[in-house]
Amino acid sequence: MKLYNMPDTGQAELRSRRVLERAAGMLKAAGDPERMRILELLLGGPLQVSEIAARMAAGLPTTSQRLRLLLSEELVARERRGREAFYALADEHVRDLIVNVLDHAEPDHQRQHH
C-alpha cells in the first residue's frame, strides 16, 4: 500500500484538545453499526422515529436511545411537527462525513487504493 501524501492546506496549527475530544465523541457515536445505519437512512432525508425503527426492525425505545446519542453529539437534528418528531442529519458536513466513511468502507474502494 502506498502512503497518501496530503496536499498542503496551510493549516500549521494543531486543533485544541477540546476540538479533538468533540471530534472523537462524534466518531464514537457514529462508530456503532446500528447508529451508522440510522445515519445512512437519514441520508435520504428527515424521518420520524417510528419510520426509522420500522426500517431497522428495532423497537422504539432502542431507536430513541440511539437517536438521543446521535443528537447529543450533534450528528442529527430534531424538529417537532405537531406531536411528531422528525430527525435529519445535522448539516452538510455530517452528510459528507457519512457518505465518505461508507464509500471508504466499500470493498471496491479498498482494492482500488492498495
MIKOLVEX-115129 format. One record per residue: residue number from 1; residue in one letter; chain; x, y, z of N, C-alpha, C, O in turn. Coordinates in nm, 2 decimals, decimal comma, padded with zeros to 4 digits. Each point is the difference from the previous one (the first is absolute). Layout:
! residues N
+-----+--------+--------+--------+--------+--------+--------+--------+--------+--------+--------+--------+--------+--------+--------+
: num : residu : chaine :    n_u :    n_v :    n_w :   ca_u :   ca_v :   ca_w :    c_u :    c_v :    c_w :    o_u :    o_v :    o_w :
+-----+--------+--------+--------+--------+--------+--------+--------+--------+--------+--------+--------+--------+--------+--------+
: NUM :      A :      A :      X :      Y :      Z :      X :      Y :      Z :      X :      Y :      Z :      X :      Y :      Z :
...
+-----+--------+--------+--------+--------+--------+--------+--------+--------+--------+--------+--------+--------+--------+--------+
This chain:
! residues 114
+-----+--------+--------+--------+--------+--------+--------+--------+--------+--------+--------+--------+--------+--------+--------+
: num : residu : chaine :    n_u :    n_v :    n_w :   ca_u :   ca_v :   ca_w :    c_u :    c_v :    c_w :    o_u :    o_v :    o_w :
+-----+--------+--------+--------+--------+--------+--------+--------+--------+--------+--------+--------+--------+--------+--------+
:   1 :      M :      A :  00,08 : -00,12 :  00,00 : -00,08 :  00,12 :  00,00 :  00,09 :  00,12 :  00,00 :  00,09 :  00,02 :  00,08 :
:   2 :      K :      A : -00,12 :  00,08 : -00,17 :  00,08 :  00,12 :  00,00 : -00,06 :  00,10 :  00,10 : -00,12 :  00,00 :  00,02 :
:   3 :      L :      A :  00,21 :  00,08 :  00,04 : -00,04 :  00,10 :  00,09 : -00,06 :  00,12 : -00,07 :  00,04 :  00,04 : -00,11 :
:   4 :      Y :      A : -00,15 :  00,01 :  00,17 : -00,07 :  00,11 : -00,06 :  00,07 :  00,13 :  00,05 :  00,01 :  00,02 :  00,12 :
:   5 :      N :      A :  00,03 :  00,07 : -00,21 :  00,06 :  00,13 :  00,03 : -00,11 :  00,10 :  00,00 : -00,06 :  00,03 : -00,11 :
:   6 :      M :      A :  00,03 :  00,03 :  00,22 : -00,10 :  00,10 :  00,01 :  00,05 :  00,13 : -00,07 :  00,11 :  00,04 :  00,01 :
:   7 :      P :      A : -00,20 :  00,02 : -00,09 :  00,04 :  00,13 : -00,05 :  00,01 :  00,11 :  00,11 : -00,07 : -00,01 :  00,10 :
:   8 :      D :      A :  00,16 :  00,10 : -00,12 :  00,02 :  00,11 :  00,10 : -00,13 :  00,08 :  00,01 : -00,03 :  00,07 : -00,10 :
:   9 :      T :      A : -00,03 : -00,07 :  00,21 : -00,12 :  00,08 :  00,02 :  00,03 :  00,14 :  00,07 : -00,09 :  00,08 :  00,02 :
:  10 :      G :      A :  00,21 : -00,06 :  00,02 :  00,04 :  00,12 :  00,06 : -00,04 :  00,00 :  00,15 :  00,02 :  00,10 :  00,07 :
:  11 :      Q :      A : -00,07 : -00,21 : -00,02 : -00,04 : -00,01 :  00,14 :  00,12 : -00,05 :  00,08 :  00,01 : -00,13 :  00,02 :
:  12 :      A :      A :  00,07 :  00,22 :  00,04 :  00,12 : -00,04 :  00,07 : -00,03 : -00,03 :  00,15 :  00,06 : -00,08 :  00,06 :
:  13 :      E :      A : -00,16 :  00,14 : -00,01 : -00,04 : -00,01 :  00,14 : -00,08 : -00,13 :  00,02 : -00,09 : -00,03 : -00,07 :
:  14 :      L :      A :  00,11 : -00,04 :  00,18 : -00,08 : -00,11 :  00,04 : -00,12 :  00,04 :  00,07 :  00,00 :  00,11 :  00,06 :
:  15 :      R :      A : -00,11 : -00,19 : -00,06 : -00,12 :  00,04 :  00,06 :  00,01 : -00,01 :  00,15 :  00,09 : -00,07 :  00,06 :
:  16 :      S :      A : -00,18 :  00,14 :  00,01 :  00,00 :  00,00 :  00,15 : -00,04 : -00,14 :  00,05 : -00,07 : -00,07 : -00,07 :
:  17 :      R :      A :  00,10 :  00,04 :  00,19 : -00,04 : -00,12 :  00,07 : -00,15 : -00,01 :  00,00 : -00,06 : -00,11 : -00,02 :
:  18 :      R :      A : -00,01 :  00,22 :  00,04 : -00,15 :  00,00 :  00,00 : -00,06 : -00,04 : -00,13 : -00,09 : -00,08 : -00,01 :
:  19 :      V :      A :  00,15 :  00,13 : -00,10 : -00,04 : -00,04 : -00,13 :  00,02 : -00,15 : -00,03 : -00,08 : -00,07 : -00,05 :
:  20 :      L :      A :  00,20 :  00,02 :  00,09 :  00,03 : -00,14 : -00,02 : -00,09 : -00,09 :  00,08 : -00,05 : -00,10 : -00,05 :
:  21 :      E :      A :  00,01 :  00,14 :  00,17 : -00,09 : -00,08 :  00,08 : -00,14 :  00,00 : -00,06 : -00,06 : -00,10 :  00,00 :
:  22 :      R :      A :  00,02 :  00,21 : -00,05 : -00,13 :  00,01 : -00,06 :  00,00 : -00,08 : -00,13 : -00,10 : -00,08 : -00,02 :
:  23 :      A :      A :  00,20 :  00,08 : -00,06 :  00,01 : -00,08 : -00,12 :  00,00 : -00,15 :  00,03 : -00,07 : -00,07 : -00,06 :
:  24 :      A :      A :  00,14 :  00,04 :  00,17 :  00,01 : -00,14 :  00,04 : -00,14 : -00,05 :  00,05 : -00,04 : -00,11 : -00,03 :
:  25 :      G :      A : -00,03 :  00,19 :  00,10 : -00,13 : -00,03 :  00,04 : -00,10 : -00,02 : -00,11 : -00,08 : -00,09 :  00,00 :
:  26 :      M :      A :  00,09 :  00,17 : -00,10 : -00,08 : -00,01 : -00,12 :  00,02 : -00,13 : -00,07 : -00,09 : -00,07 : -00,04 :
:  27 :      L :      A :  00,22 :  00,04 :  00,02 :  00,04 : -00,13 : -00,07 : -00,04 : -00,12 :  00,08 : -00,04 : -00,10 : -00,05 :
:  28 :      K :      A :  00,05 :  00,11 :  00,19 : -00,04 : -00,11 :  00,08 : -00,15 : -00,02 : -00,01 : -00,05 : -00,12 : -00,01 :
:  29 :      A :      A : -00,03 :  00,23 :  00,01 : -00,15 : -00,02 : -00,02 : -00,03 : -00,06 : -00,13 : -00,10 : -00,08 :  00,00 :
:  30 :      A :      A :  00,17 :  00,11 : -00,10 : -00,03 : -00,06 : -00,14 :  00,06 : -00,13 : -00,01 : -00,03 : -00,07 : -00,10 :
:  31 :      G :      A :  00,12 :  00,03 :  00,19 :  00,08 : -00,12 : -00,01 : -00,07 : -00,13 :  00,03 :  00,06 : -00,11 :  00,02 :
:  32 :      D :      A : -00,19 :  00,11 :  00,00 : -00,08 : -00,12 :  00,02 : -00,08 : -00,03 : -00,13 : -00,06 :  00,09 : -00,05 :
:  33 :      P :      A :  00,06 : -00,22 :  00,01 : -00,07 : -00,03 : -00,13 : -00,14 :  00,04 :  00,00 : -00,05 :  00,04 : -00,11 :
:  34 :      E :      A : -00,03 : -00,06 :  00,22 : -00,14 :  00,04 :  00,00 : -00,02 :  00,15 : -00,01 : -00,09 :  00,05 : -00,06 :
:  35 :      R :      A :  00,18 :  00,03 :  00,13 : -00,01 :  00,14 : -00,01 :  00,04 :  00,05 : -00,14 : -00,05 :  00,10 : -00,05 :
:  36 :      M :      A :  00,15 : -00,17 : -00,01 :  00,04 :  00,04 : -00,13 : -00,11 : -00,03 : -00,10 : -00,02 :  00,08 : -00,09 :
:  37 :      R :      A : -00,06 : -00,19 :  00,11 : -00,11 : -00,03 : -00,08 : -00,10 :  00,12 :  00,01 : -00,06 :  00,04 : -00,11 :
:  38 :      I :      A :  00,03 :  00,01 :  00,23 : -00,09 :  00,11 :  00,01 :  00,05 :  00,12 : -00,08 : -00,08 :  00,06 : -00,07 :
:  39 :      L :      A :  00,21 : -00,03 :  00,08 :  00,06 :  00,11 : -00,07 : -00,02 : -00,02 : -00,15 : -00,03 :  00,09 : -00,08 :
:  40 :      E :      A :  00,05 : -00,22 :  00,03 : -00,01 : -00,03 : -00,14 : -00,15 :  00,02 : -00,04 : -00,02 :  00,06 : -00,11 :
:  41 :      L :      A : -00,07 : -00,10 :  00,19 : -00,14 :  00,02 : -00,04 : -00,04 :  00,15 : -00,01 : -00,07 :  00,04 : -00,09 :
:  42 :      L :      A :  00,13 :  00,04 :  00,18 : -00,03 :  00,14 : -00,01 :  00,07 :  00,07 : -00,11 : -00,03 :  00,12 : -00,03 :
:  43 :      L :      A :  00,12 : -00,18 : -00,05 :  00,05 :  00,06 : -00,12 : -00,11 :  00,02 : -00,10 :  00,01 :  00,09 : -00,08 :
:  44 :      G :      A : -00,12 : -00,16 :  00,09 : -00,12 :  00,01 : -00,08 : -00,09 :  00,12 :  00,04 : -00,10 :  00,02 : -00,07 :
:  45 :      G :      A :  00,12 :  00,04 :  00,18 : -00,08 :  00,11 :  00,05 : -00,06 : -00,03 :  00,14 :  00,02 : -00,11 :  00,05 :
:  46 :      P :      A : -00,09 :  00,20 :  00,00 : -00,06 : -00,01 :  00,14 : -00,09 : -00,12 :  00,01 : -00,08 : -00,03 : -00,09 :
:  47 :      L :      A :  00,08 : -00,03 :  00,20 : -00,09 : -00,11 :  00,03 : -00,05 :  00,01 :  00,15 :  00,07 :  00,05 :  00,08 :
:  48 :      Q :      A : -00,19 : -00,11 : -00,06 : -00,05 : -00,01 :  00,14 :  00,07 : -00,12 :  00,07 :  00,05 : -00,09 : -00,07 :
:  49 :      V :      A : -00,05 :  00,10 :  00,20 :  00,06 : -00,11 :  00,08 : -00,07 : -00,13 : -00,04 :  00,07 : -00,10 : -00,02 :
:  50 :      S :      A : -00,20 :  00,09 :  00,00 : -00,07 : -00,12 : -00,03 :  00,04 : -00,05 : -00,13 :  00,01 : -00,13 : -00,02 :
:  51 :      E :      A :  00,02 :  00,22 : -00,08 :  00,04 : -00,05 : -00,13 :  00,14 : -00,06 :  00,01 :  00,03 : -00,10 : -00,07 :
:  52 :      I :      A :  00,06 :  00,16 :  00,14 :  00,14 : -00,05 :  00,02 : -00,01 : -00,13 :  00,07 :  00,07 : -00,10 : -00,05 :
:  53 :      A :      A : -00,14 :  00,08 :  00,15 : -00,02 : -00,12 :  00,07 : -00,05 : -00,11 : -00,09 :  00,05 : -00,12 :  00,00 :
:  54 :      A :      A : -00,15 :  00,15 : -00,08 : -00,06 : -00,10 : -00,09 :  00,10 : -00,05 : -00,10 :  00,01 : -00,12 : -00,03 :
:  55 :      R :      A :  00,07 :  00,22 : -00,03 :  00,09 : -00,04 : -00,10 :  00,12 : -00,08 :  00,05 :  00,06 : -00,08 : -00,07 :
:  56 :      M :      A : -00,03 :  00,10 :  00,20 :  00,11 : -00,08 :  00,06 : -00,05 : -00,12 :  00,08 :  00,08 : -00,08 :  00,05 :
:  57 :      A :      A : -00,21 :  00,06 : -00,05 : -00,06 : -00,11 :  00,07 :  00,04 :  00,00 :  00,15 :  00,04 : -00,10 :  00,06 :
:  58 :      A :      A : -00,04 :  00,22 :  00,00 :  00,04 :  00,02 :  00,14 : -00,11 :  00,06 :  00,07 : -00,10 :  00,06 : -00,05 :
:  59 :      G :      A :  00,10 : -00,07 :  00,18 : -00,10 :  00,06 :  00,09 :  00,01 :  00,15 :  00,01 :  00,11 :  00,05 : -00,03 :
:  60 :      L :      A : -00,22 :  00,01 :  00,06 :  00,00 :  00,15 :  00,02 :  00,10 :  00,05 :  00,11 :  00,07 :  00,09 : -00,02 :
:  61 :      P :      A : -00,07 : -00,16 :  00,14 :  00,09 :  00,05 :  00,10 :  00,15 : -00,01 : -00,04 :  00,07 :  00,09 :  00,03 :
:  62 :      T :      A : -00,04 : -00,20 : -00,10 :  00,14 : -00,02 : -00,04 :  00,04 :  00,11 : -00,11 :  00,11 :  00,06 :  00,01 :
:  63 :      T :      A : -00,20 : -00,04 : -00,10 :  00,02 :  00,10 : -00,10 :  00,01 :  00,14 :  00,05 :  00,09 :  00,07 : -00,03 :
:  64 :      S :      A : -00,18 : -00,04 :  00,13 :  00,01 :  00,13 :  00,06 :  00,13 :  00,02 :  00,08 :  00,05 :  00,11 :  00,00 :
:  65 :      Q :      A :  00,00 : -00,21 :  00,07 :  00,12 :  00,01 :  00,07 :  00,12 :  00,02 : -00,10 :  00,08 :  00,09 :  00,03 :
:  66 :      R :      A : -00,08 : -00,16 : -00,14 :  00,11 :  00,03 : -00,10 : -00,01 :  00,14 : -00,05 :  00,10 :  00,06 : -00,02 :
:  67 :      L :      A : -00,22 : -00,02 : -00,01 : -00,02 :  00,14 : -00,05 :  00,04 :  00,10 :  00,10 :  00,06 :  00,11 : -00,04 :
:  68 :      R :      A : -00,08 : -00,13 :  00,17 :  00,04 :  00,10 :  00,10 :  00,15 :  00,01 :  00,00 :  00,05 :  00,11 :  00,02 :
:  69 :      L :      A :  00,02 : -00,22 : -00,03 :  00,15 :  00,01 :  00,00 :  00,05 :  00,08 : -00,12 :  00,08 :  00,08 :  00,01 :
:  70 :      L :      A : -00,14 : -00,11 : -00,13 :  00,04 :  00,07 : -00,12 : -00,04 :  00,15 :  00,01 :  00,08 :  00,08 : -00,05 :
:  71 :      L :      A : -00,19 : -00,05 :  00,11 : -00,04 :  00,14 :  00,02 :  00,09 :  00,07 :  00,10 :  00,04 :  00,11 : -00,02 :
:  72 :      S :      A :  00,00 : -00,18 :  00,13 :  00,09 :  00,06 :  00,09 :  00,14 :  00,03 : -00,06 :  00,07 :  00,09 :  00,05 :
:  73 :      E :      A : -00,03 : -00,16 : -00,15 :  00,13 :  00,02 : -00,06 : -00,02 :  00,09 : -00,13 :  00,10 :  00,02 : -00,07 :
:  74 :      E :      A : -00,22 :  00,03 :  00,05 : -00,03 :  00,10 : -00,11 :  00,02 : -00,07 : -00,13 :  00,03 :  00,08 : -00,10 :
:  75 :      L :      A : -00,05 : -00,21 :  00,08 :  00,00 : -00,06 : -00,13 : -00,13 :  00,00 : -00,06 : -00,01 :  00,00 : -00,13 :
:  76 :      V :      A : -00,10 :  00,01 :  00,21 : -00,13 :  00,01 : -00,05 : -00,07 :  00,12 :  00,06 :  00,04 :  00,05 :  00,11 :
:  77 :      A :      A : -00,14 :  00,00 : -00,17 : -00,09 :  00,11 :  00,05 : -00,14 : -00,05 :  00,01 : -00,04 : -00,09 : -00,08 :
:  78 :      R :      A : -00,03 :  00,14 :  00,17 : -00,14 : -00,04 :  00,02 : -00,09 :  00,12 : -00,02 :  00,03 :  00,12 :  00,04 :
:  79 :      E :      A : -00,14 : -00,14 : -00,11 : -00,10 :  00,11 : -00,02 : -00,14 : -00,06 :  00,04 : -00,04 : -00,11 : -00,04 :
:  80 :      R :      A : -00,03 :  00,19 :  00,12 : -00,14 : -00,04 :  00,04 : -00,09 :  00,05 : -00,10 :  00,00 :  00,12 : -00,04 :
:  81 :      R :      A : -00,09 : -00,20 : -00,01 : -00,11 :  00,04 : -00,09 : -00,13 : -00,05 :  00,07 : -00,04 : -00,12 : -00,02 :
:  82 :      G :      A : -00,02 :  00,21 :  00,10 : -00,12 : -00,04 :  00,08 :  00,05 : -00,10 :  00,10 :  00,08 :  00,03 :  00,08 :
:  83 :      R :      A : -00,14 : -00,15 : -00,07 :  00,03 : -00,10 :  00,10 :  00,12 : -00,09 : -00,05 :  00,04 : -00,08 :  00,08 :
:  84 :      E :      A :  00,00 :  00,09 : -00,20 :  00,10 : -00,09 : -00,06 :  00,14 :  00,07 :  00,00 :  00,01 :  00,12 : -00,01 :
:  85 :      A :      A :  00,09 : -00,20 :  00,03 :  00,14 :  00,04 :  00,00 :  00,06 : -00,06 : -00,12 :  00,00 : -00,12 : -00,02 :
:  86 :      F :      A :  00,06 :  00,20 : -00,06 :  00,08 : -00,04 : -00,12 :  00,15 :  00,02 :  00,02 :  00,04 :  00,10 :  00,07 :
:  87 :      Y :      A :  00,03 : -00,20 : -00,12 :  00,15 :  00,01 :  00,02 :  00,06 :  00,01 : -00,14 : -00,05 : -00,06 : -00,10 :
:  88 :      A :      A :  00,16 :  00,14 :  00,09 :  00,07 :  00,01 : -00,12 :  00,15 :  00,02 :  00,03 :  00,04 :  00,02 :  00,11 :
:  89 :      L :      A :  00,05 : -00,04 : -00,21 :  00,14 :  00,03 :  00,02 :  00,01 :  00,14 :  00,04 : -00,07 :  00,09 : -00,05 :
:  90 :      A :      A :  00,17 : -00,06 :  00,14 :  00,01 :  00,14 :  00,05 :  00,04 :  00,10 : -00,10 : -00,05 :  00,11 :  00,00 :
:  91 :      D :      A :  00,13 : -00,15 : -00,10 :  00,04 :  00,10 : -00,10 :  00,08 : -00,07 : -00,11 :  00,01 : -00,12 :  00,00 :
:  92 :      E :      A :  00,03 :  00,20 : -00,10 :  00,08 : -00,05 : -00,11 :  00,13 : -00,07 :  00,04 :  00,04 : -00,10 : -00,06 :
:  93 :      H :      A :  00,02 :  00,15 :  00,16 :  00,13 : -00,06 :  00,05 : -00,02 : -00,14 :  00,04 :  00,07 : -00,09 : -00,03 :
:  94 :      V :      A : -00,18 :  00,07 :  00,11 : -00,03 : -00,14 :  00,05 : -00,04 : -00,09 : -00,12 :  00,04 : -00,11 : -00,01 :
:  95 :      R :      A : -00,12 :  00,17 : -00,09 : -00,03 : -00,08 : -00,12 :  00,12 : -00,04 : -00,07 :  00,02 : -00,12 : -00,04 :
:  96 :      D :      A :  00,08 :  00,21 :  00,02 :  00,12 : -00,03 : -00,07 :  00,08 : -00,11 :  00,08 :  00,06 : -00,09 : -00,06 :
:  97 :      L :      A : -00,05 :  00,11 :  00,19 :  00,07 : -00,10 :  00,08 : -00,05 : -00,14 : -00,01 :  00,07 : -00,09 : -00,02 :
:  98 :      I :      A : -00,21 :  00,08 :  00,02 : -00,06 : -00,13 :  00,00 :  00,02 : -00,06 : -00,14 :  00,04 : -00,12 : -00,02 :
:  99 :      V :      A : -00,06 :  00,20 : -00,09 :  00,02 : -00,05 : -00,13 :  00,14 : -00,05 : -00,02 :  00,03 : -00,10 : -00,06 :
: 100 :      N :      A :  00,07 :  00,18 :  00,10 :  00,14 : -00,03 : -00,02 :  00,04 : -00,12 :  00,08 :  00,08 : -00,09 : -00,05 :
: 101 :      V :      A : -00,13 :  00,07 :  00,17 :  00,04 : -00,11 :  00,08 : -00,06 : -00,13 : -00,06 :  00,07 : -00,10 : -00,01 :
: 102 :      L :      A : -00,20 :  00,11 : -00,03 : -00,06 : -00,12 : -00,06 :  00,07 : -00,04 : -00,13 :  00,02 : -00,11 : -00,03 :
: 103 :      D :      A :  00,01 :  00,21 : -00,05 :  00,07 : -00,02 : -00,13 :  00,14 : -00,06 :  00,03 :  00,04 : -00,09 : -00,07 :
: 104 :      H :      A :  00,03 :  00,14 :  00,17 :  00,13 : -00,05 :  00,03 :  00,00 : -00,14 :  00,05 :  00,10 : -00,08 : -00,02 :
: 105 :      A :      A : -00,21 :  00,04 :  00,08 : -00,02 : -00,14 :  00,06 : -00,03 : -00,10 : -00,11 :  00,01 : -00,12 :  00,02 :
: 106 :      E :      A : -00,06 :  00,16 : -00,14 : -00,03 : -00,09 : -00,10 :  00,11 : -00,08 : -00,05 :  00,12 :  00,05 : -00,01 :
: 107 :      P :      A : -00,14 : -00,18 : -00,01 :  00,11 : -00,09 : -00,05 :  00,07 :  00,05 : -00,13 :  00,12 : -00,01 : -00,01 :
: 108 :      D :      A : -00,20 :  00,07 : -00,08 :  00,06 :  00,05 : -00,12 :  00,10 :  00,11 :  00,02 :  00,10 :  00,01 : -00,06 :
: 109 :      H :      A : -00,13 :  00,07 :  00,16 :  00,09 :  00,11 :  00,04 :  00,13 : -00,05 :  00,05 :  00,11 :  00,05 : -00,04 :
: 110 :      Q :      A : -00,11 : -00,16 :  00,12 :  00,12 : -00,06 :  00,06 :  00,09 : -00,05 : -00,11 :  00,12 :  00,02 :  00,00 :
: 111 :      R :      A : -00,18 : -00,09 : -00,10 :  00,08 : -00,05 : -00,11 :  00,06 :  00,10 : -00,08 :  00,12 : -00,01 : -00,05 :
: 112 :      Q :      A : -00,19 :  00,12 :  00,02 :  00,05 :  00,11 : -00,09 :  00,12 :  00,07 :  00,07 :  00,08 :  00,06 : -00,08 :
: 113 :      H :      A : -00,07 : -00,06 :  00,21 :  00,11 :  00,08 :  00,06 :  00,10 : -00,08 :  00,07 :  00,07 :  00,05 :  00,09 :
: 114 :      H :      A : -00,05 : -00,17 : -00,13 :  00,11 : -00,09 :  00,05 :  00,11 : -00,01 : -00,11 :  00,10 : -00,07 :  00,03 :
+-----+--------+--------+--------+--------+--------+--------+--------+--------+--------+--------+--------+--------+--------+--------+
